[in-house]
Amino acid sequence: MKQQVLFIFIIIAMAASFVDEKEMLKSMNRSQAVKKGYNIFSCGHSENTELNELNNLLKESCIVLHNVLLTGHHTLPFSDIFVTHKKGDTSTSIMDPFRAQCKYADIPSSHPVYDILTTTLELLQKSLQLQYGIVEENMEIDNVVILRSYPYGSHQETHLDMNVYQWGLPFHKTPFFGIVALQRKTRLAINWSATNHFRNHDATTGYDIPLYHANVEEVKLEAGQGVLVKVEVAHFGVGYNHLNFRIHFTLTPKEVNEYELDPDLVQTNDIVFFSK
């Protein structure tokens, strides 16, 4: 009888430990994403078997999606993305012949990319749920696009995907954007000089430091890895010396009464208003 009680106690303790481990992971990732401004997910080895298996499935799905895109991207409805703005006219964008996007919502369901992208997004949802608890925190993935960069394009102008600088918000009230790598050597450049300027001045304009004088960090991702970034973080897409595909998405609170979100955050020229 005592042995049975002891065995039950051990099982309960192990289950509690597993729950605590997952909650600790969520808390750590949320904290880093909010305080540091970004958090890389689905990377490295975890002692959480469930997470390891999920990350492996996500990586495999990303590799398959990349292979399908290599042969089928020319038949998808890609549209150009801005690279910079006309001098003296920030409302007019110069479009980039080397960089384009294809909205998930515009991909025909009969296209081979559609099913594998849908599967990849389902795995991404599960991964983010396990690592950040996004369902419990009332967050949702939206505005999904496939980004395509041809070789030898230049980097983008530093920008924000949303016109927001509310650094004090907790994780479940903070809009994020994310990048998921479909292949190795995928990168995102963060301009910390611009980010700190916007943060210190409660503004999203007025930054004019040349890029070669700015504090820039390159976040490097392998296939299946992703990065979750607060929308207050100023960033830009880099130029590639090889064809690159990646997924861009937003992770935003479902209840955003104080926000007015634009459904096309990658390409739009419109200001997305966030009340202070």
Disulfide bonds with the S-S distance in Angstrom:
none
